[in-house]
Amino acid sequence: MTVSHSINEILDIGYNLGYNYSGIGKGDLIYSVSFGAEISKKIRYYAETYGEITDIKDLISNFDSGFTYLIKDNLQVAPE
């Protein structure tokens, strides 16, 4: 399940929740939550936390952030 909302003209929030099951164990829950902020019409900043709960018991969590640049209306890059 993936959901996103505009908080106002500059800020957005997006989040998702999923479940992976390969036939072994209980499966894994996956999640992410991200915040985005418009700096200019072509540059945005984002921060997100994401991870999984493996076999429905062990939490693995990550965090990252960065910038995206809009090249065209349907093409953006996120330099590392």
VMD Tcl script that draws the C-alpha trace (Angstrom):
set ca {
  {0.00 0.00 0.00}
  {1.42 3.37 -0.99}
  {-0.02 6.74 0.05}
  {1.12 10.34 -0.42}
  {-0.24 13.70 0.70}
  {0.58 17.33 0.09}
  {0.80 19.08 3.44}
  {0.96 22.51 1.81}
  {2.43 24.05 -1.37}
  {5.99 23.15 -0.32}
  {5.82 20.01 1.87}
  {4.77 16.44 0.98}
  {4.65 13.21 2.93}
  {4.61 9.70 1.51}
  {4.48 6.32 3.19}
  {4.05 2.68 2.31}
  {3.54 -0.62 4.01}
  {4.00 -4.06 2.49}
  {4.42 -7.74 3.24}
  {6.85 -10.18 1.61}
  {6.38 -13.91 1.95}
  {8.49 -16.49 0.12}
  {7.03 -19.60 1.73}
  {9.62 -19.78 4.52}
  {9.02 -18.44 8.03}
  {6.40 -15.80 8.80}
  {7.39 -13.32 6.11}
  {8.66 -9.76 6.33}
  {6.83 -6.48 6.85}
  {8.35 -3.57 4.88}
  {7.77 0.14 5.44}
  {8.90 3.62 4.48}
  {8.02 7.17 5.43}
  {9.38 10.12 3.48}
  {9.12 13.89 3.66}
  {9.80 16.15 0.69}
  {10.26 19.91 0.49}
  {10.34 22.09 -2.61}
  {13.38 24.37 -2.67}
  {12.73 25.66 -6.20}
  {10.60 24.55 -9.16}
  {13.34 22.05 -10.13}
  {15.08 21.19 -6.83}
  {13.56 19.25 -3.92}
  {14.95 17.94 -0.64}
  {13.80 14.63 0.84}
  {14.37 12.65 4.03}
  {13.11 9.13 4.56}
  {13.21 6.25 6.97}
  {12.63 2.74 5.69}
  {13.18 -0.84 6.65}
  {11.67 -4.18 7.39}
  {10.62 -6.42 10.22}
  {12.09 -9.77 9.22}
  {10.17 -12.92 10.11}
  {7.82 -10.58 12.00}
  {10.30 -10.21 14.90}
  {13.61 -8.46 14.00}
  {13.59 -4.76 13.04}
  {16.05 -3.49 10.41}
  {15.78 0.28 10.02}
  {17.53 2.75 7.70}
  {17.52 6.48 7.00}
  {18.61 8.60 4.09}
  {18.15 12.06 2.67}
  {19.17 14.00 -0.38}
  {18.16 16.23 -3.24}
  {16.39 15.64 -6.52}
  {16.65 17.70 -9.68}
  {13.80 17.82 -12.21}
  {15.23 17.64 -15.74}
  {11.84 17.36 -17.53}
  {8.27 16.97 -16.30}
  {8.70 13.18 -16.40}
  {12.42 12.84 -15.58}
  {14.33 13.62 -12.37}
  {17.71 12.65 -10.96}
  {18.89 12.19 -7.40}
  {22.69 12.64 -7.37}
  {24.58 10.63 -4.76}
}
mol new
graphics top color blue
foreach p $ca { graphics top sphere $p radius 0.5 }
foreach p [lrange $ca 0 end-1] q [lrange $ca 1 end] { graphics top cylinder $p $q radius 0.2 }
display resetview
